[in-house]
Amino acid sequence: MKMENLKGGFKVLIVIIAVLAIAATSFWYTYSKATTDLRKTLETVKLVGLDSTGVTFTVDNPTDVPIRVKAINVTIYVNGTVFGRCFQSFIPKLQHVNPSARGRAFYVHVPYWLAYNDIFEKNGTHSLKITGEVTASATYLFITVYETYPIDVQTTWLIGV
């Protein structure tokens, strides 16, 4: 009889180990998928416009995992001088059925807004640098992951009157 109890206990132990292995594998797959899909989406963030009120950006979700962009925060430099800082904290959730969003990040601090016309009316080559970050989350099954992705855009342009 004691041998039968050992066999029964061994079977229970095998079942418990199998359940734990399946749970661990499911967790790892879910976490990996959410993280990978979030990074794919964050790589699509593009700044597509700049004017006197802020920057315009687009973000696309090429995946089947819903992504929520939590915030975008950028600093704009013109000719090496801080021109302004933009922030946006509400961006629609990017579902697979609605995979793209266009948004605006508005100036929250523009130390040189009075010099806006002076900067853009001067002849010559000007440099523009926009740095910052976008923060987002992805939820797949029961796992939510968060990530912050850097933004770094640099360009020059020639103004001639």
C-alpha positions as a Markdown table, in Angstrom:
| # | Residue | x | y | z |
|---|---|---|---|---|
| 1 | Met | 0.0 | 0.0 | 0.0 |
| 2 | Lys | 2.8 | 2.4 | 0.8 |
| 3 | Met | 4.2 | 1.9 | -2.7 |
| 4 | Glu | 0.8 | 2.8 | -4.2 |
| 5 | Asn | 0.7 | 6.1 | -2.2 |
| 6 | Leu | 4.2 | 6.9 | -3.5 |
| 7 | Lys | 3.1 | 6.3 | -7.1 |
| 8 | Gly | 0.0 | 8.5 | -6.6 |
| 9 | Gly | 2.1 | 11.3 | -5.1 |
| 10 | Phe | 4.6 | 11.0 | -7.9 |
| 11 | Lys | 1.8 | 11.4 | -10.5 |
| 12 | Val | 0.5 | 14.5 | -8.7 |
| 13 | Leu | 4.0 | 16.0 | -8.6 |
| 14 | Ile | 4.4 | 15.4 | -12.4 |
| 15 | Val | 1.0 | 17.1 | -13.0 |
| 16 | Ile | 2.1 | 20.1 | -10.9 |
| 17 | Ile | 5.4 | 20.4 | -12.7 |
| 18 | Ala | 3.6 | 20.2 | -16.1 |
| 19 | Val | 1.1 | 22.9 | -15.1 |
| 20 | Leu | 3.9 | 25.2 | -13.9 |
| 21 | Ala | 5.9 | 24.6 | -17.1 |
| 22 | Ile | 2.9 | 25.5 | -19.2 |
| 23 | Ala | 2.2 | 28.6 | -17.1 |
| 24 | Ala | 5.8 | 29.8 | -17.3 |
| 25 | Thr | 5.9 | 29.2 | -21.1 |
| 26 | Ser | 2.7 | 31.1 | -21.6 |
| 27 | Phe | 3.9 | 34.0 | -19.5 |
| 28 | Trp | 7.2 | 34.2 | -21.4 |
| 29 | Tyr | 5.5 | 34.0 | -24.8 |
| 30 | Thr | 2.9 | 36.7 | -23.8 |
| 31 | Tyr | 5.6 | 39.0 | -22.4 |
| 32 | Ser | 7.9 | 38.6 | -25.4 |
| 33 | Lys | 5.0 | 39.2 | -27.9 |
| 34 | Ala | 3.9 | 42.4 | -26.0 |
| 35 | Thr | 7.4 | 43.7 | -25.8 |
| 36 | Thr | 8.3 | 43.0 | -29.4 |
| 37 | Asp | 5.1 | 44.4 | -30.8 |
| 38 | Leu | 5.4 | 47.5 | -28.6 |
| 39 | Arg | 8.9 | 48.2 | -30.0 |
| 40 | Lys | 7.7 | 47.7 | -33.6 |
| 41 | Thr | 5.1 | 50.3 | -33.0 |
| 42 | Leu | 7.4 | 52.8 | -31.3 |
| 43 | Glu | 9.9 | 52.5 | -34.2 |
| 44 | Thr | 7.2 | 54.0 | -36.4 |
| 45 | Val | 6.8 | 57.3 | -34.5 |
| 46 | Lys | 7.7 | 60.1 | -36.9 |
| 47 | Leu | 7.7 | 63.9 | -36.5 |
| 48 | Val | 6.0 | 65.2 | -39.7 |
| 49 | Gly | 5.5 | 68.8 | -39.0 |
| 50 | Leu | 6.7 | 71.8 | -37.0 |
| 51 | Asp | 5.1 | 75.2 | -36.7 |
| 52 | Ser | 4.6 | 78.0 | -34.3 |
| 53 | Thr | 2.2 | 76.0 | -32.1 |
| 54 | Gly | 4.1 | 72.7 | -31.8 |
| 55 | Val | 5.0 | 69.5 | -33.6 |
| 56 | Thr | 2.8 | 67.0 | -35.5 |
| 57 | Phe | 3.6 | 63.4 | -35.3 |
| 58 | Thr | 2.3 | 60.1 | -36.6 |
| 59 | Val | 2.5 | 56.6 | -35.1 |
| 60 | Asp | 1.4 | 53.3 | -36.8 |
| 61 | Asn | 0.7 | 50.0 | -35.2 |
| 62 | Pro | 1.7 | 47.2 | -37.6 |
| 63 | Thr | 0.8 | 44.5 | -35.1 |
| 64 | Asp | -2.3 | 42.8 | -33.7 |
| 65 | Val | -1.6 | 43.9 | -30.1 |
| 66 | Pro | -3.4 | 47.1 | -28.8 |
| 67 | Ile | -0.8 | 49.9 | -28.1 |
| 68 | Arg | -1.5 | 53.0 | -26.0 |
| 69 | Val | 0.9 | 55.9 | -26.4 |
| 70 | Lys | 1.0 | 57.4 | -23.0 |
| 71 | Ala | 3.1 | 60.6 | -23.7 |
| 72 | Ile | 5.4 | 62.3 | -26.2 |
| 73 | Asn | 7.8 | 64.8 | -24.9 |
| 74 | Val | 10.3 | 66.7 | -27.1 |
| 75 | Thr | 12.7 | 69.6 | -27.0 |
| 76 | Ile | 13.3 | 71.6 | -30.1 |
| 77 | Tyr | 16.7 | 73.2 | -30.8 |
| 78 | Val | 17.2 | 75.8 | -33.6 |
| 79 | Asn | 20.8 | 76.6 | -34.3 |
| 80 | Gly | 21.8 | 74.9 | -31.1 |
| 81 | Thr | 19.5 | 77.0 | -28.9 |
| 82 | Val | 16.5 | 75.7 | -27.1 |
| 83 | Phe | 13.5 | 76.9 | -29.1 |
| 84 | Gly | 10.8 | 75.2 | -27.2 |
| 85 | Arg | 9.5 | 72.1 | -25.4 |
| 86 | Cys | 6.4 | 70.2 | -26.5 |
| 87 | Phe | 4.3 | 67.7 | -24.6 |
| 88 | Gln | 1.3 | 65.6 | -25.4 |
| 89 | Ser | -0.3 | 63.1 | -23.0 |
| 90 | Phe | -3.5 | 62.0 | -24.6 |
| 91 | Ile | -3.2 | 59.9 | -27.8 |
| 92 | Pro | -5.9 | 57.4 | -28.9 |
| 93 | Lys | -5.4 | 53.7 | -28.3 |
| 94 | Leu | -4.0 | 52.0 | -31.4 |
| 95 | Gln | -6.0 | 48.9 | -32.1 |
| 96 | His | -5.3 | 46.6 | -35.0 |
| 97 | Val | -8.6 | 47.8 | -36.6 |
| 98 | Asn | -7.4 | 51.4 | -36.2 |
| 99 | Pro | -3.7 | 51.1 | -36.6 |
| 100 | Ser | -2.6 | 54.7 | -37.2 |
| 101 | Ala | -2.9 | 58.0 | -35.3 |
| 102 | Arg | -1.8 | 61.5 | -36.0 |
| 103 | Gly | -1.4 | 63.8 | -33.1 |
| 104 | Arg | 0.0 | 67.2 | -32.0 |
| 105 | Ala | 2.4 | 68.0 | -29.2 |
| 106 | Phe | 1.9 | 71.6 | -28.2 |
| 107 | Tyr | 4.5 | 73.9 | -26.8 |
| 108 | Val | 4.5 | 74.1 | -23.0 |
| 109 | His | 7.6 | 76.3 | -22.8 |
| 110 | Val | 8.9 | 78.5 | -25.6 |
| 111 | Pro | 11.7 | 80.7 | -24.4 |
| 112 | Tyr | 12.3 | 82.1 | -27.8 |
| 113 | Trp | 8.9 | 82.5 | -29.2 |
| 114 | Leu | 9.4 | 86.2 | -29.7 |
| 115 | Ala | 12.4 | 85.4 | -31.9 |
| 116 | Tyr | 10.5 | 83.0 | -34.0 |
| 117 | Asn | 10.3 | 85.3 | -37.0 |
| 118 | Asp | 13.9 | 86.4 | -36.6 |
| 119 | Ile | 15.1 | 82.9 | -36.7 |
| 120 | Phe | 13.1 | 81.9 | -39.8 |
| 121 | Glu | 13.7 | 85.1 | -41.7 |
| 122 | Lys | 17.5 | 85.0 | -41.6 |
| 123 | Asn | 19.4 | 84.0 | -44.7 |
| 124 | Gly | 21.8 | 81.1 | -44.4 |
| 125 | Thr | 21.9 | 77.5 | -43.2 |
| 126 | His | 20.0 | 76.7 | -40.1 |
| 127 | Ser | 20.1 | 73.5 | -38.0 |
| 128 | Leu | 17.1 | 71.9 | -36.4 |
| 129 | Lys | 17.4 | 69.2 | -33.7 |
| 130 | Ile | 14.4 | 67.6 | -32.0 |
| 131 | Thr | 15.1 | 65.2 | -29.1 |
| 132 | Gly | 12.9 | 63.6 | -26.6 |
| 133 | Glu | 11.0 | 60.4 | -25.9 |
| 134 | Val | 7.7 | 58.6 | -26.4 |
| 135 | Thr | 6.3 | 56.4 | -23.7 |
| 136 | Ala | 3.7 | 53.7 | -24.5 |
| 137 | Ser | 2.3 | 50.4 | -23.2 |
| 138 | Ala | 1.1 | 47.2 | -24.8 |
| 139 | Thr | -1.3 | 44.7 | -23.3 |
| 140 | Tyr | -1.5 | 41.2 | -24.6 |
| 141 | Leu | -3.7 | 38.7 | -22.8 |
| 142 | Phe | -3.0 | 39.4 | -19.1 |
| 143 | Ile | 0.4 | 41.1 | -19.4 |
| 144 | Thr | 1.0 | 44.9 | -19.8 |
| 145 | Val | 4.5 | 46.1 | -20.6 |
| 146 | Tyr | 5.7 | 49.8 | -20.7 |
| 147 | Glu | 8.6 | 51.2 | -22.7 |
| 148 | Thr | 10.1 | 54.6 | -23.4 |
| 149 | Tyr | 11.6 | 55.1 | -26.9 |
| 150 | Pro | 14.0 | 57.9 | -27.8 |
| 151 | Ile | 13.3 | 60.5 | -30.5 |
| 152 | Asp | 16.3 | 62.1 | -32.2 |
| 153 | Val | 15.8 | 64.1 | -35.4 |
| 154 | Gln | 18.4 | 66.4 | -36.9 |
| 155 | Thr | 18.3 | 68.3 | -40.1 |
| 156 | Thr | 19.6 | 71.5 | -41.7 |
| 157 | Trp | 17.9 | 73.8 | -44.2 |
| 158 | Leu | 18.9 | 76.8 | -46.3 |
| 159 | Ile | 16.9 | 80.0 | -46.2 |
| 160 | Gly | 17.4 | 82.5 | -49.0 |
| 161 | Val | 15.4 | 85.6 | -49.6 |
